[in-house]
Amino acid sequence: MNDKQQPIGSGFHARSTAADVLDGLDLTGKTAVVTGGYSGIGLETTRALANAGAAVVVPARRPGLAAANLDGIAGAEVDELDLADLASVQAFAERRLADGRRIDILVNSAGVMACPETRTDQGWELQFAVNHLGHFALVNRLMPLLDGARVVAVSSGGHGISALRWDDPHFEDGYDRWQAYGQSKTANVLFAVELDRLGVKAFALHPGAILTPLQRHIPVEEQRELGWMDSDGNPPDYFKSTEQGAATQTWAAASPRLDGFGGVYLEDCEVAEVTVEGPGVRKHAIDPAEAERLWAYSAELTGVNAFA
């Protein structure tokens, strides 16, 4: 296991915001790519990085909506990308390679949660395809531009729901939307572990509990049963604002405090501890053998591996 998976005294906490963690940092001259950077915590990440001086490319499945949401954020630009479509991923990467700008920060923030059973053209379960495989292909195709970059995989505490289901990763024998979500979030962590081992600085993280469009597939009644909101639609006190929810991934993307670290799981703007329940990271998500196995499997499925 990663012996760096211990708190480092970041000076930040669960209520820190994306702006807080970048206070005093100048990102002028740096280029960031933030998938999902036009909605929820992705939008706040884009805003914070741009306000610190970075040029931010926002890949979007709905570029028109992205352009409207990003209006007024200087330094942000939109490009088209559908993570469920490998041809779209390849086309986006080819445009970035033709553009030629080095990418200093890549935040894989886009995702889906607990959606109805849906499959890609290849028959892949959608949450695994979008949350993991699309990002896997994207990072590998952008590799020539990532020299010296930080790659941030936005996972979730939901990784504790499920390890990799090697006997049935695409739920061909019965679909469970929460198990599928948990598996995809475990994959995000394992991806960061192996990418960092391969030489590209990478982090995974839990952003916290936040009400965002990510919950669009979960009926309001179910969200109330889960304790995510009261009868008036208000979240409990432990939920974060979107500005707070974006803080950990923004900290991972740019903080000099994390120089010398990598392949670790973060939570509340801090390196998390390994735990068996509650906050923290589960052993199955940082197992290096599992990370290597997932990388090989993902390369086989997508046909892309920058390290082959």
Buried (B, 14 or more C-beta within 10 A) or exposed (E): EBEEBEEBEBEBEBBBBBBBBBEEBEBEEBBBBBBBBBBBBBBBBBBBBBBBBBBBBBBBBBBEEBBEBBEEBEBBEBBBBBBBBBEBBBBBBEBBBEEEEEBBBBBBBBBBBBBEEBBBEEEBBBBBBBBBBBBBBBBBBBBEBBEEBBBBBBBBBBBBBBBBBEEEBBBEEEBBBBBBBBBBBBBBBBBBBBBBBBEBBBBBBBBBBBBBEBBEBBEEEEBEEEEBBEEEEEBEEEBBBBBBBBBBBBBBBBBEBBEEBBBBBBBBBBBBEBEEEEBBBBEBBBBBEBBBBBBEBBBEBBEBBBEE
